[in-house]
Each structure stands twice: as C-alpha cells, then as structure tokens.
Amino acid sequence: DIRPLDSDFLLMDNCTPALAGPSAFQIPYLIRQKICSSLDTPCPNGADWRLLAQRLKLD
C-alpha cells in the first residue's frame, strides 16, 4: 500500500471511550430484535442468511 498516511485522525480529540472486552461485541436487545426481524426467514432451499453465514464459515 503506497497511499500517504492521513495523520489528521491522530490529532483528533475524541472524548468518547472505545469499548473493549466482551462488552464491545454485545448488541443491545432491542437492536438485536430489529436486526433479527429484518433478516430473511428460513427458506426451504437454503437461500437465506443462514446459508450465507455457513458458506462464509461464520456459523
């Protein structure tokens, strides 16, 4: 990668703390419900999010 480094982000004073540890990957219940309701329901031929996760080896 030969792109120049944009050092502006190093100078930003970000006051919001970054999450670390197990809590960094926990999705709040209401958001998890919305995500689940927006995903496809199981499909008999497997053309749904579960098959995608399986093929990407994320299941």
C-alpha positions in Angstrom: 0.0 0.0 0.0 1.6 3.2 -1.1 -1.1 5.6 -0.1 0.0 8.5 2.0 -0.9 8.4 5.7 -3.6 10.8 6.6 -2.4 11.9 10.0 -5.4 14.2 10.8 -7.1 11.3 12.7 -4.1 11.2 15.0 -4.8 14.8 16.0 -8.5 14.4 16.7 -9.5 14.7 20.4 -12.2 12.0 20.7 -13.9 12.1 24.1 -16.0 9.0 23.6 -14.5 5.9 25.2 -13.9 2.9 23.0 -15.5 -0.3 24.1 -13.1 -3.1 25.0 -13.5 -6.7 26.1 -16.7 -8.8 25.8 -19.0 -5.8 26.0 -17.5 -4.5 22.7 -19.4 -7.2 20.9 -22.7 -7.2 22.7 -25.6 -5.9 20.7 -28.4 -4.3 22.8 -31.6 -6.4 22.9 -33.9 -4.0 21.0 -31.3 -3.6 18.2 -30.8 -7.3 18.1 -34.6 -7.8 17.7 -34.7 -5.3 14.9 -31.9 -7.0 13.1 -33.5 -10.4 13.5 -36.8 -9.2 12.3 -35.3 -7.6 9.2 -33.4 -10.8 8.1 -35.0 -13.3 5.9 -37.0 -16.1 7.5 -35.6 -19.7 6.9 -36.1 -20.7 3.3 -36.6 -24.4 2.3 -33.9 -24.2 -0.4 -31.4 -22.5 1.9 -31.3 -19.2 0.1 -31.3 -17.2 3.3 -28.8 -15.6 5.8 -28.1 -18.9 7.4 -26.7 -20.3 4.2 -24.6 -17.2 3.6 -23.1 -17.5 7.1 -22.4 -21.1 6.5 -20.7 -20.5 3.2 -18.6 -17.7 4.7 -17.8 -20.1 7.6 -19.3 -17.7 10.1 -21.8 -20.1 11.6 
